[in-house]
Structure formats: structure tokens, C-alpha cells
Amino acid sequence: RVFHKNYPDKYFDFIFIDGGHDYETVIEDIKGWYPKLKPGGVFAGHDIDWPGVNRAVKGYFGEFNIRGITWLINYI
């Protein structure tokens, strides 16, 4: 669950999370993986229609894009 610790910050151009669907797991994944994204990269995940996923993504990012049931954030 803490695989993100194996990578330096700003390492990836694209990160897609699709692990647990409860709030605690999703927010832990976001907090762990988002710093690993390079500026200009895309951070995304699946199942925005699940209440725990939706709450975590909205709570952390506020605004985000949706494509089907996938959510996307462009890192600026």
C-alpha cells in the first residue's frame, strides 16, 4: 500500500489510481501519489461514482474533470 515511497517526488507524467473505494483509502492514495506527479502531468482515477471516491477527490482537489466514471486532474 505504500509503493509511492519507492519513488521520488515529481517522477511520473501520468498516475492512475484505482485501489480501494472507501474515503480513507482513496485519500491516502491521493496524498501519497499526487506529490509523485511531474508539473504538467495528469493524475486520474476510477469510480468517481462511488461515494468514498467522490468525497476524497472533491475534498482534496475541489474541482476536477470527469470522463465517464474516471476523474482527472491536470497538475499545474
N, C-alpha and C positions, 0 to 999 in steps of 0.2 A: 504493500500500500504506500510505501514511501519511496518509490522508484525515482521520484523527482529529485531526491537528494543526490542521485548519481550524476546529475548534470549541472553545469554551471548556469547561472542566470544569463538570459539573452542568448540562448543556444539554438532554439528552434525557430523556423519560419512559420510552421503550422503545428498546432496542437489540437487534438480532438479528444474530448473525454466522454466516456460512456461506461461508467462503472456503476456504483450504487445509485439509487434513485431517491434516497431519503435526504433531507436537508443537510444533516451533519456530514454525511459522506461527500455530497456534492460540494459543499462549501470548503471542506478540507482539500478536495481535489483542486478546486479553483485557486485557493490560497497557495497550494504547493506548486502547481504547474504554471500559473499565469506569469510569475517572475522569470520563467524559463523562455518566454517568448521574446523574440527579437523585435525591435521597433519596426513597424510596417508589416508585422506578421498577423496571422489570423488565429484566433482562439475560438474554438467551437465545441459543441457537444450535442448530445442527442436527447430526445424525450422531454422537450420543454413542456409537453402536455401533462407531465407528472407533477403533482403539487410540490413535492420536495425540491425537484429540479428547478421549477419555475420560481419558487421563493428564494432559493440560493442565488440564482443568476440575477434576478431582479434586485435582490438585496445588495449584491456585490457590485454590479455594473450599472444598475439603473436602467439605462437604455441599451438595446441590442437589436439585432436583426433576426428575423425568423424566416426560414425556408422549410416549409412543411412542418416537421416536428424537430428540426435542427435549429439551434441558436448559434449566432455568430457575433464575434466582437473583433473589430479591426483595431489593433494596437497602434496608437499614435505616439 
